[in-house]
Amino acid sequence: LGLHKVTSDSARWPQEVKALFQFIDTDNDRLITVDEFKAAIESDRFNDLAVRPGMDTRPTGRDSEALPKSRAPVKLSKEAFTWEPKGQFRLKWKAHKAFDLVWNTEGLQLEEDLSIWAPKLGRVKLYRSQGALVQTRIPFGHIACTGLNPPDGFELLELTDTDETGWLRTGRRERLDLFLDTFFPQPHTFQQVWARAAQASSPSVFSPKPLFVWKPLPPSDDFVALGVVVTAEDALPPTTSVRCVPRLFVQELQRTDLVHLWADSGIGGEPACFWAGARFAKQAGTFFAVSSGINTPVAPEVLAFAAGEGGTFFMNLPGQRKAAASSDEDTSGAEKKGAASKTPPASPRRKSKRVRIIQSLARCIRAPSDGRDERITLAEHDLDAYRRNYLAVKQMLEDKLDHDSSDVQWIGEAPYEP
């Protein structure tokens, strides 16, 4: 094929070839077309290939099914990233309480302790006492704490589909997932920015703990990574562990706004320094960036969410604003046409009565193109919503009974479950 084995480490060669193939195969169909090959040759993103010396190339359960690679999102205009006072998707910063420990300095006998945590995002219940709940929280990276305790009061961005949340709603998540992939896509791969390897020759409990820091690489220039992801093994983290942020939503912090979180002298590898925004470092947990090697004293690029923190803002999918604006223009045009008519307007009371009669007649005689009465369709929709809400309440009661030690039984016959 004209390829030359340029690497001296034979164990890395299969990983190099696999990473190169996945990089060129942008549509992830396991085929490389002429256009994809030309685009890769002309691209300047070859430095994004995350293959490092010592990477574990042995197939694992996760590697056997290949890491999911998100597709490049559609190019959007600046208007698509506008925050609205109202809209279908509500975004709000909410305090998060569940975290999994990824790494800490316990047992290393260092002057300053550090712990790194991953937000635990369990499955949100589809229904609650207020009806359907279509909601999720967005992970932007792992959280560093100056100490061994978990984050306290750390906030994540919570996303809610208001059109599908509440009573008499279907609770579908398709549009929520589409919104996430459009405005907060997953990275296409990772780049290792620092490694702290353990020394196999020193089995002491005080030997360096391995730590590998990975920077998410966004799928396009319209997005950036707000934080980093760490692992205890030299293996690529899953792309599902983090999401990117629109570039228009963030701002770069100045050097005077940064502080050192933690530093490593390089016992298990190159020296490194962890950085964060001064305002965020005072909190119990923050996103962070890492500088290493000869660049350890130089502050890296540290980004922060530009606005929306502590508040609530809304967004829509591309095209929703235009549709709403067209609807408003049509309504405004109809009102102007009616005002220009020479026909004297009817009194409000008489007009309201006339409209009610016409609408009642239309509902009775109108039939959709498929031949079904629209009233039947609406009734079926309402019955399905009532059924889902009933099941939600029933599940809530059963969960409460599971946590109650007392023996509680149904009075009479057990409720019918559709």
C-alpha positions in Angstrom: 0.0 0.0 0.0 3.0 2.3 0.0 3.1 2.6 3.8 6.4 2.4 5.6 6.8 1.2 9.1 8.1 4.4 10.6 7.8 3.5 14.2 10.5 1.5 16.1 8.1 0.0 18.6 6.3 -2.9 16.9 3.6 -3.0 19.6 2.6 0.5 18.7 2.3 -0.1 14.9 -1.2 -1.7 14.9 -2.4 1.2 17.1 -0.9 3.8 14.8 -2.6 2.2 11.8 -5.9 2.0 13.6 -5.8 5.6 14.7 -4.8 6.8 11.3 -7.7 4.8 9.6 -10.3 6.2 12.1 -8.9 9.7 11.6 -9.4 9.5 7.8 -12.8 7.6 8.0 -14.8 10.7 9.0 -18.2 9.1 8.4 -17.3 6.0 10.4 -18.4 3.5 7.8 -15.1 1.5 7.8 -14.4 2.6 4.3 -12.1 5.3 3.1 -13.3 7.2 0.0 -11.2 9.4 -2.3 -12.8 12.5 -0.9 -12.1 11.5 2.7 -8.4 10.7 1.8 -8.0 14.1 0.1 -9.6 15.9 3.0 -7.3 14.2 5.4 -4.2 15.0 3.4 -5.2 18.7 3.2 -6.2 18.8 6.9 -4.0 20.3 9.6 -5.3 18.1 12.3 -2.8 15.2 12.1 -1.4 16.3 15.4 -4.7 15.3 17.0 -3.9 11.6 16.6 -3.7 10.4 20.2 -1.1 7.7 20.1 1.6 7.8 22.8 4.5 5.6 23.7 3.6 2.9 26.2 0.0 2.9 25.2 -1.7 -0.5 25.9 -2.5 -2.0 22.6 -4.0 -5.2 24.0 -7.7 -5.7 23.0 -10.1 -5.2 25.9 -13.8 -5.6 26.2 -14.3 -1.9 25.5 -11.8 -1.9 22.7 -13.4 -4.8 21.0 -16.5 -2.8 20.2 -14.5 0.3 19.2 -14.9 3.6 20.9 -17.9 5.5 19.6 -16.8 8.4 17.4 -19.2 11.3 17.1 -19.7 12.8 13.7 -18.8 16.4 13.0 -21.8 18.6 13.7 -23.4 20.7 11.0 -21.9 24.1 10.5 -24.2 26.6 12.2 -24.6 30.4 12.0 -24.0 32.6 15.0 -27.7 33.2 15.3 -28.2 29.5 16.2 -26.1 30.0 19.4 -28.3 32.9 20.6 -29.7 32.6 24.1 -33.5 33.2 24.4 -35.7 34.4 27.3 -38.0 31.5 26.4 -37.6 28.4 24.3 -37.9 24.6 24.1 -34.6 23.8 25.8 -33.9 25.2 29.3 -30.3 25.3 30.5 -29.5 26.0 34.1 -26.5 25.5 36.4 -27.5 23.1 39.2 -25.5 21.8 42.1 -24.4 18.2 41.6 -23.9 15.8 44.5 -22.9 12.4 43.0 -19.2 11.8 42.0 -16.9 8.9 41.5 -13.3 9.1 42.6 -10.8 8.7 39.7 -7.5 9.5 41.4 -6.0 11.1 44.5 -2.7 11.6 46.2 -3.5 9.6 49.3 -0.4 7.6 50.4 2.1 9.7 48.4 3.3 11.7 51.3 3.0 15.1 49.5 2.7 18.5 51.1 -0.5 19.2 49.1 -3.2 16.7 48.5 -5.3 16.5 45.3 -8.2 14.4 44.3 -9.9 14.2 40.9 -13.5 13.2 40.5 -15.9 12.3 37.7 -19.5 13.4 37.9 -21.8 10.4 38.3 -24.6 10.8 35.8 -27.1 8.0 36.6 -30.2 7.4 34.6 -32.8 10.0 35.2 -36.3 8.7 35.9 -38.5 9.1 32.9 -41.5 10.0 35.1 -42.0 11.8 38.4 -44.9 13.1 40.4 -45.2 16.1 38.1 -45.3 13.9 34.9 -42.8 13.1 32.3 -39.2 14.3 32.9 -36.9 14.8 29.8 -33.7 16.1 31.4 -30.0 15.4 31.7 -26.8 17.1 32.9 -23.8 17.8 30.7 -20.3 16.7 31.7 -17.5 19.0 30.6 -14.6 17.2 32.2 -13.3 15.8 35.5 -13.2 18.0 38.6 -10.1 18.6 40.7 -10.3 19.3 44.5 -7.5 20.6 46.7 -7.9 17.8 49.3 -9.2 14.3 49.5 -12.9 15.2 50.0 -15.4 15.1 47.1 -16.7 18.3 45.5 -19.2 20.2 47.5 -21.6 22.5 45.7 -20.1 22.0 42.3 -22.5 22.9 39.5 -23.2 21.2 36.3 -25.2 22.5 33.4 -28.7 20.9 33.4 -30.6 20.6 30.2 -34.4 20.1 30.1 -36.7 19.7 27.1 -39.7 21.8 28.3 -41.9 20.6 25.4 -41.7 17.0 26.5 -41.7 17.5 30.3 -44.8 17.6 32.4 -48.3 16.0 32.5 -49.9 14.8 29.3 -46.4 14.7 27.6 -44.9 11.7 25.9 -41.5 12.0 27.5 -39.6 11.3 24.3 -35.8 12.1 24.3 -35.1 12.2 20.6 -35.0 16.0 20.3 -33.0 16.3 23.6 -30.3 14.0 22.2 -30.4 15.9 18.9 -29.9 19.2 20.8 -26.9 17.7 22.7 -25.2 16.4 19.5 -25.8 19.8 17.8 -24.6 22.2 20.5 -22.6 20.1 22.9 -21.1 17.3 20.8 -18.7 14.6 22.0 -15.0 14.9 21.1 -13.7 12.9 18.2 -10.7 11.7 20.1 -8.3 12.7 22.9 -4.7 14.0 23.2 -2.5 13.0 26.1 -1.1 16.1 27.7 0.7 14.5 30.7 1.5 11.1 32.1 2.6 10.1 35.6 3.7 6.4 35.4 4.2 4.1 38.3 7.6 2.5 38.8 7.3 -1.2 38.7 10.7 -1.6 40.4 9.4 0.0 43.6 6.4 -2.0 45.0 6.2 0.2 48.1 2.8 1.6 48.9 4.4 5.1 48.6 5.4 4.5 45.0 3.9 7.0 42.4 0.4 6.3 41.4 -0.1 6.3 37.7 -2.1 9.2 36.3 -2.8 10.1 32.6 -4.4 13.4 31.6 -6.3 13.7 28.3 -7.5 16.8 26.5 -10.7 16.3 24.5 -10.3 17.3 20.8 -13.5 18.9 19.5 -15.1 17.7 16.2 -14.8 21.1 14.6 -13.4 24.6 15.2 -16.8 25.9 16.4 -16.3 24.0 19.7 -13.8 23.8 22.5 -13.0 21.7 25.5 -13.8 23.3 28.9 -11.8 20.7 30.9 -9.8 17.5 30.7 -10.3 13.8 31.5 -7.9 11.7 33.5 -7.4 7.9 33.7 -5.4 5.6 36.0 -4.4 3.5 32.9 -2.7 4.5 29.7 -5.8 4.0 27.6 -8.0 6.4 25.7 -11.1 7.4 27.8 -14.5 6.9 26.1 -15.7 9.8 24.1 -19.0 9.5 26.0 -17.3 10.7 29.2 -17.2 14.4 28.2 -18.9 16.9 25.9 -17.5 20.0 24.1 -18.8 23.6 24.4 -19.6 26.1 21.7 -16.7 28.5 21.3 -19.1 31.4 21.5 -20.1 30.4 25.0 -16.6 30.6 26.6 -13.9 33.1 27.3 -10.2 32.6 27.9 -9.0 33.6 31.4 -6.0 35.9 31.7 -2.8 34.8 33.5 -3.7 37.1 36.4 -7.0 35.2 36.8 -5.2 31.8 37.2 -3.8 30.0 40.2 -1.8 26.8 40.8 -3.9 24.0 42.0 -1.2 21.4 42.4 2.3 20.6 41.1 4.3 17.4 40.4 8.1 17.5 40.5 8.3 14.7 37.9 9.0 11.6 40.1 7.0 9.4 37.8 7.7 11.3 34.6 7.8 14.9 33.4 7.0 17.7 35.9 3.6 19.2 35.6 1.4 21.9 37.0 -2.4 22.0 37.4 -4.1 25.3 36.7 -7.6 26.7 37.3 -9.4 30.0 37.5 -8.8 31.9 40.8 -12.5 32.4 41.3 -13.3 28.7 40.7 -10.4 27.4 42.7 -11.9 28.8 45.9 -14.8 26.5 45.4 -14.9 22.9 46.4 -14.1 21.5 42.9 -13.2 23.0 39.5 -12.4 22.2 36.0 -8.6 22.5 35.3 -5.9 22.5 32.7 -2.3 21.0 32.8 1.1 22.3 31.6 4.0 19.8 31.6 7.6 19.3 30.6 9.6 22.5 29.7 6.3 24.4 29.6 5.4 23.6 33.2 5.8 27.2 34.4 3.8 28.6 31.4 0.1 28.8 32.0 -1.9 26.8 29.5 -5.2 28.0 27.9 -7.9 27.9 30.6 -11.4 28.5 29.5 -14.5 29.4 31.5 -18.2 29.6 30.6 -18.7 33.2 29.5 -22.3 33.7 30.9 -25.3 31.9 32.1 -23.7 30.8 35.4 -26.0 30.9 38.3 -28.9 31.7 36.0 -31.3 30.2 33.5 -31.3 30.6 29.7 -33.1 29.0 26.8 -32.2 27.8 23.3 -33.9 26.2 20.3 -32.9 23.8 17.6 -31.8 25.4 14.4 -34.8 26.5 12.4 -37.2 26.9 15.4 -36.6 30.6 15.7 -37.2 31.1 12.0 -40.4 29.1 12.1 -41.6 31.1 15.1 -40.7 34.4 13.4 -42.6 33.3 10.2 -45.6 32.5 12.3 -45.5 35.9 14.0 -45.2 37.6 10.6 -48.1 35.7 9.2 -50.2 36.7 12.2 -49.2 40.3 11.9 -50.0 40.3 8.2 -53.4 38.8 8.8 -54.1 41.4 11.4 -53.1 44.2 9.1 -55.2 42.8 6.3 -58.2 42.6 8.6 -57.6 46.2 9.8 -57.5 47.4 6.2 -60.8 45.7 5.3 -63.9 48.0 5.0 -66.2 45.5 6.6 -67.2 46.8 10.0 -65.8 44.6 12.8 -68.3 42.6 14.8 -68.5 43.3 18.5 -66.1 41.3 20.7 -68.9 39.3 22.3 -70.7 38.5 19.0 -67.4 37.6 17.3 -66.3 35.3 20.1 -69.6 33.4 19.9 -69.4 33.1 16.2 -65.8 31.8 16.4 -66.8 29.2 18.9 -69.7 27.9 16.7 -67.5 27.7 13.6 -64.7 25.9 15.5 -67.3 23.4 17.0 -68.7 22.7 13.6 -65.2 22.3 12.1 -64.2 19.8 14.8 -67.3 17.7 14.1 -67.1 17.6 10.3 -63.3 17.8 9.7 -61.5 14.5 9.0 -57.8 14.1 8.4 -56.4 12.9 5.2 -55.9 9.3 6.5 -59.7 9.0 7.1 -59.5 8.9 11.0 -61.5 11.3 13.1 -59.0 13.8 14.8 -61.0 13.5 18.0 -60.1 9.8 18.2 -56.4 10.6 17.6 -56.5 13.2 20.4 -58.3 10.8 22.7 -55.8 8.1 22.1 -52.9 10.5 22.8 -54.5 11.6 26.1 -55.2 8.0 27.2 -51.6 7.1 26.5 -50.4 10.1 28.5 -52.8 9.1 31.4 -51.5 5.5 31.3 -47.9 6.7 31.4 -48.5 9.0 34.3 -50.4 6.2 36.2 -47.4 3.9 35.7 -45.1 6.7 37.0 -47.1 7.2 40.1 -47.4 3.4 40.7 -43.6 3.1 40.3 -43.0 5.9 42.7 -45.2 4.2 45.3 -43.5 0.9 44.8 -40.1 2.5 45.2 -41.3 4.1 48.4 -42.6 0.7 49.7 -39.3 -0.9 48.9 -37.5 1.5 51.2 -40.2 1.1 53.9 -39.6 -1.7 56.4 -43.3 -2.0 57.3 -45.4 -4.6 55.5 -47.8 -2.6 53.3 -50.3 -4.3 51.0 -52.9 -3.2 48.6 -56.5 -2.9 49.9 -58.8 -4.9 47.7 -57.7 -6.1 44.2 -54.3 -5.1 42.9 -54.4 -2.2 40.4 -54.6 -3.2 36.8 -51.4 -2.4 34.8 -52.2 -1.6 31.1 
